[in-house]
Amino acid sequence: MPLSPVETDLEERGISRRCFGKIASLLTAGSALTISSEMAMAQASRVNAPIGAVMINANENPLGPCKEAIDAVRGIATQGGRYLFSEGERVRDLLSESEGLQADRVRIYSGSSAPLHQTVIAFCSPTKPLVMADPGYEAGTTAADAINAKVVRIPLTKTYAHDVKAMAAVPNSGVIYICNPNNPTGTVTPKADIEWLIANKPAGSILMLDEAYMHISPSPQFNSALVAAGKDIVILRTFSKIYGMAGLRAGAVLARPDLIAKLDKFSNNGMLPITGMAAAAASLQAQGLVAERRAIIGDNREDVFAWLRQKNLRYVPSVSNCFMVDTGRPTQDVISAMQRENVYIGRPWPVWPTHVRVTVGTRDEMAKFKLAFAKVLSV
């Protein structure tokens, strides 16, 4: 049987036919993407928690969707029997206008997980590795494994930024992945470093810049201008974080049309969920929403940081909705002890075996976290 155009593309890049099944299982259906998506990365810390437990383990936004988004969902739910492609187009138009980009440089998805995988599959290969931070968000490694691409992990700098010079020094890279602010550390890589990396990366490689948490930073540094300038960059956006839509599913890619076309080869971009699209459009138009939520999350985060300093506990200075604390004890031991106190915190990162990741919850949730953490660590 002759190969399809997609299979021919994969084979020409040295990706064995034995990998085709893995790729198909990863991409053939939206639900398959949960193998290692932004939802499914939380599987490592997924638990059957009792009612009333404090759930600060999955980088969710406890504020949930804004009132405007909820009203939009209610208003459109009765039309759920229709293929309303216009809803996704409306989100695209609103986002492209707000970012100062032409509409053909914006592609809307159900979350940002699918394009993250597709970018790795489209531009990596057995001879073109995925380069990422350590610790960093590991979702792309599943896609790399599906095509037998090597994963090169680069330690963060002393200031917890991505080491862009070390990343650029990896020869013949396919994709350089930067989550900014980083997950799990919540720390920012300066805009100047991103621009330096674009100018100095290996020829032919793609910078995948995941800005899922950038809206939460008190001094956000977005990079849409690099897309407008036609650079080799794929920017990921999601409505799961600042907009509180993790369960409603909406996300986007900002990139040159030719790069989006390469992602589309490996895309199941059919009908987008109209409830998610309506909520996303309403969120983009909600006046003052981002600033209000940035302040709420920031106040809760800084309150916990003050408490950690008072207890002489070392933490990474996050500007996001998660942070890491060095407990001086094996991570899993602390996670298990916190669960016995009915408080559920994030999963381990092997490279930092004594750090735990904590999501910033409500003020009440963080008060319960403090009590449990003090008991577990005897501080």
Buried (B, 14 or more C-beta within 10 A) or exposed (E): EEEEEBBEBBBEBEBEEEBBEBBBEBBEEBEBBBBBBBBBBBEEBBEEBEEEBBBBBBBBBBBBBBEBBBBBBEEBEEEEEEEBEEBBBBBBBBBBEEBEBEEEBBBBBBBBBBBBBBBBBBBBBBEBBBBBBBBBBBBBBBBBBBBBBBBBBBEBBEEBBBBBEBBBBBEEBBBBBBBBBBBBBBBBBBBEBBBBBBEEBBEEBBBBBBBBBBBBBEEBBBBBEBBBEEBBBBBBBBBBBBBBBBEBBBBBBBBBEEBBBBBBBBBBBEBBBBBBBBBBBBBBEBEEBBEBBBEBBBEBBEBBBEBBEEEEBEBBEBBBBBBBBBBEBEBEEBBEBBBEBBBBBBBBBEEBEBBBBBBBBBEEBBBBBBEBBEBBBEB
